[in-house]
Amino acid sequence: MKNFQKKKFLSSPMGDSFLLTIMVILMLVVFSVLSLSTSLRDYKYSQRMAEKTTAYYAANSKAYEIIEKIDGIITKSDDWESAWKEVSEETEVTVLTRDEMSATVYYEVEVTKQQKLQVMITINLEKDKKVSYQITEWKEVPSKEWNRDTKLPVIGSE
């Protein structure tokens, strides 16, 4: 009966520890590759955000430069009408409304190829010849209008 009994297979303790070491090393390599790919993806994302932020602040500065041009034209001019004529001659500025004591000016500054900055300013001339500015619109909008496709391609719906 002893011949029919199964012999138990005993592995050596050195083989088990070697196998465990190899598994631990493989797991460490896999986790390090995953963390490296995640950090590279985050780095690329942060670069894109830095470029977008830099472009926005460049457009913001240009928009303030245009306000400064308008202010310079209005403060240097003696006549309200001649000032508005000179402001309307600026290529990027559109005078929307104008009356004796106030005017509304609109212009756009390109941020990126896909977005632009829209600015609308109301300018008031007070009785003591002081000029006040009120920014009524300062927002980032898409450059192109998005046209959505409302139809889904379904088999047999043609």
Wavefront OBJ file of the C-alpha trace (Angstrom):
o trace
v 0.000 0.000 0.000
v 2.911 2.180 0.459
v 3.555 2.042 -3.255
v 0.132 3.506 -4.022
v 0.427 6.518 -1.779
v 1.326 9.770 -3.428
v 4.601 11.277 -2.614
v 4.306 14.850 -1.419
v 6.244 17.332 -3.462
v 8.218 19.649 -1.266
v 9.801 22.650 -2.898
v 12.967 24.082 -1.567
v 12.683 27.295 0.473
v 15.289 28.920 -1.761
v 13.096 28.510 -4.894
v 10.043 30.054 -3.217
v 11.946 33.125 -2.058
v 13.488 33.549 -5.521
v 10.065 33.359 -7.159
v 8.658 35.852 -4.651
v 11.571 38.238 -5.313
v 10.979 38.074 -9.068
v 7.249 38.788 -8.583
v 8.000 41.771 -6.331
v 10.484 43.175 -8.857
v 7.972 42.757 -11.696
v 5.285 44.529 -9.675
v 7.679 47.393 -8.896
v 8.577 47.736 -12.577
v 4.904 47.795 -13.598
v 4.007 50.411 -10.972
v 7.017 52.565 -11.890
v 6.054 52.490 -15.587
v 2.464 53.428 -14.720
v 3.571 56.301 -12.503
v 5.989 57.516 -15.191
v 3.281 57.518 -17.865
v 0.912 59.365 -15.519
v 3.506 61.988 -14.694
v 4.312 62.514 -18.396
v 0.614 62.953 -19.174
v 0.274 65.473 -16.326
v 3.362 67.313 -17.565
v 1.937 67.624 -21.093
v -1.378 68.811 -19.660
v 0.350 71.426 -17.517
v 2.317 72.629 -20.562
v -0.933 73.073 -22.536
v -2.507 74.953 -19.637
v 0.555 77.197 -19.336
v 0.381 77.995 -23.065
v -3.348 78.744 -22.819
v -2.850 80.942 -19.762
v 0.027 82.801 -21.422
v -2.082 83.393 -24.543
v -5.021 84.632 -22.449
v -2.859 87.090 -20.505
v -1.269 88.332 -23.739
v -4.768 88.984 -25.141
v -5.761 90.578 -21.839
v -2.783 92.933 -22.048
v -3.636 93.822 -25.635
v -7.234 94.573 -24.608
v -5.989 96.916 -21.877
v -3.640 98.572 -24.377
v -6.642 99.316 -26.581
v -8.449 100.846 -23.588
v -5.324 102.921 -22.956
v -5.331 104.086 -26.615
v -8.974 105.106 -26.335
v -8.296 106.918 -23.079
v -5.326 108.716 -24.632
v -7.393 109.818 -27.619
v -10.269 111.074 -25.466
v -8.120 112.893 -22.897
v -5.920 114.585 -25.529
v -8.851 115.729 -27.627
v -10.578 119.031 -26.916
v -13.762 118.139 -28.748
v -15.949 115.120 -27.934
v -16.967 114.676 -31.596
v -13.428 114.715 -32.975
v -12.376 112.248 -30.272
v -15.061 109.793 -31.369
v -14.132 110.232 -34.987
v -10.536 109.342 -34.143
v -11.607 106.393 -31.946
v -13.854 105.010 -34.688
v -10.915 105.176 -37.117
v -9.053 102.623 -34.978
v -9.154 99.333 -36.885
v -10.049 97.049 -33.981
v -12.576 99.350 -32.269
v -16.260 99.654 -33.182
v -18.352 102.451 -31.690
v -21.777 100.904 -31.119
v -23.738 103.804 -29.614
v -22.859 107.415 -29.048
v -24.635 110.459 -27.695
v -23.608 113.790 -26.150
v -22.338 112.416 -22.839
v -21.669 108.680 -23.344
v -20.653 106.052 -25.856
v -20.354 102.293 -26.062
v -17.262 100.776 -27.660
v -16.837 97.144 -28.732
v -13.758 95.214 -29.854
v -12.347 91.702 -30.000
v -8.865 90.364 -29.319
v -7.744 86.916 -30.499
v -6.600 84.625 -27.684
v -5.972 81.467 -29.724
v -7.186 80.175 -33.075
v -10.258 78.782 -31.346
v -11.038 81.571 -28.858
v -11.240 85.330 -28.714
v -11.791 87.928 -26.021
v -14.843 90.190 -26.442
v -14.760 93.564 -24.716
v -17.532 96.154 -24.472
v -16.929 99.433 -22.652
v -19.301 102.264 -21.812
v -17.531 105.619 -21.676
v -19.198 108.524 -19.857
v -18.174 112.157 -20.116
v -19.052 113.960 -16.909
v -19.858 117.661 -16.523
v -16.394 118.583 -15.247
v -14.808 117.016 -18.396
v -13.735 113.886 -16.515
v -14.078 110.581 -18.284
v -15.282 107.404 -16.580
v -15.160 103.897 -18.004
v -17.452 100.994 -17.235
v -16.555 97.567 -18.597
v -19.902 96.014 -19.472
v -18.569 92.869 -21.154
v -15.261 91.061 -20.842
v -15.552 87.432 -21.828
v -13.791 84.680 -23.683
v -15.867 83.191 -26.515
v -15.217 80.671 -29.297
v -13.968 82.100 -32.592
v -16.205 79.902 -34.692
v -19.804 78.995 -34.102
v -20.280 75.351 -33.273
v -22.816 73.605 -35.489
v -24.106 70.467 -33.917
v -25.292 67.509 -35.908
v -28.610 66.455 -34.446
v -28.984 63.242 -36.436
v -27.490 59.972 -35.313
v -26.516 57.472 -37.987
v -28.829 54.508 -37.470
v -28.916 51.453 -39.709
v -31.880 51.611 -42.060
v -32.783 55.258 -41.284
v -31.572 56.605 -44.625
l 1 2 3 4 5 6 7 8 9 10 11 12 13 14 15 16 17 18 19 20 21 22 23 24 25 26 27 28 29 30 31 32 33 34 35 36 37 38 39 40 41 42 43 44 45 46 47 48 49 50 51 52 53 54 55 56 57 58 59 60 61 62 63 64 65 66 67 68 69 70 71 72 73 74 75 76 77 78 79 80 81 82 83 84 85 86 87 88 89 90 91 92 93 94 95 96 97 98 99 100 101 102 103 104 105 106 107 108 109 110 111 112 113 114 115 116 117 118 119 120 121 122 123 124 125 126 127 128 129 130 131 132 133 134 135 136 137 138 139 140 141 142 143 144 145 146 147 148 149 150 151 152 153 154 155 156 157 158
